[in-house]
Amino acid sequence: MIPTYPPNKNPSLVTLPIQPHTPLMSTALLSHGGPPLDDDDTHTPPWGRNGIGRYFEWAAAKKRAFEAPFDIAKLRAQRAALIGLTYQEYVLEILERGRYLNTSDGLRIAEIVSRRGVRY
């Protein structure tokens, strides 16, 4: 049994032409105005031009290496400030050499500070 519907009483809908199919869409209608999907030659992604490789694995490993419980991180930050290093420099020295620097390690601290770039 096919349901029957009453005729449409809205005059504005009656006057609309019936289109048998939708018109073909142009590329202008499909664009939402976002950036182009092609790579820009001037842009270099964080992992470089040679593919992703192990970038995300190294990023996760670095994050895990620098993470520490709050109390330990606070103590390291205080010690680093006391000897004139940043937290990252102090933790990197612990990870690379296994040494906890103090004020008597002036020569090594001077080497680390001399390797710094220009900081603003």
N, C-alpha and C positions, 0 to 999 in steps of 0.2 A: 504494500500500500504506500503510495507516494503522498507525502504531506502537501497540502495546498495552503498557500499563504494569501492573505488579502492583498489587493492591489495597493501599490505605494501611493499614499495621498500627498506626499511632499512634491510640489510642482517643480522645485529646483532640481530634484533628482531625475525627474522624468525628462527634462530637456538636455541632460548630459548625453553626449554621444558615447556609444558603447565601443570600446576598443577591443578588437578580437585578440590582440597580443600586446605585450609591452614592447616599447621601442628599444632598439639596441642602445646600450649605454656607452657613452664615449669615455675616454680616459680622464677627461676633465671632470666628469661627474663622479668618478671613482676616487679622485684624489681628495684627501682630507687636509692638505696643506702642510703635512709633516716634512721632516728632513728627507733628503734623498736616501735611497737604500744602497746606492753605490758608494764605495769607500772613497773618501776624499784623500788625495795624495799628500796633503799637508798634515793630516791627522795621524799620529802614532799612538796606538793603544798601549796601555801599561805593560803588556807582555812583549812589546816590540813588533817588528815586521815579519819575523820568521815563524809565526804561528804561536799558538798558546803554549804548546809543550807542557811543561810541568809548572806553569805559573801559579795555578790555583793550589797545587800541592805545596809549593814553597810558601805561598802566602799563609796557608793554614798552619804550616809548621812554624813559621815565624811568629804567628799569633800565639800559638801554644807555648813557644819558648819564652815569650815575654810576659805571659800571664802568670800570676802568682796570687796566693791568698792575700787578702787585704792587709793583714798585719805584716807579712813579709814584704809586700810592695811598699808599704809605708816606711818600713825600716830601711829598705834599699834607697828609697827616694831621699830620706833624711841623710843617710851616709853619702849619697852622691852629691847632695847640696853642700855638705860639710867640706868635701874635698874639691868642689868646683866643677863637677861633671854633671851632665844630664842623666836622667834615669836610664835612657836608652844606652848611653855610653857605658854606664856602670854595669848594667845587666849584660851588655855585650862582652865586656871584659870578663865577667864571671863565666859566661857561656863559652867563650873562646879559650881562655887560659885557665879557668878554674881557680882564679885568685880573687879574693875579696880585698880590694884596694883600701888603704887607709892613708893618713896624712904622711906617713914615713915613705910612701912610694911616690915621692915628688917627681922623679925622672920619668916614670911611666905615665903619670898624670900629665906632665908637660908634653909628652909625645902624643897622647890622645887629643889634647887641646890643640896642638899644632896641626893635626889632621882635619880639624873642623873647617867647614867652608865658611863663607861670609854669612853671618846670621843677623837677621833684622829683627 
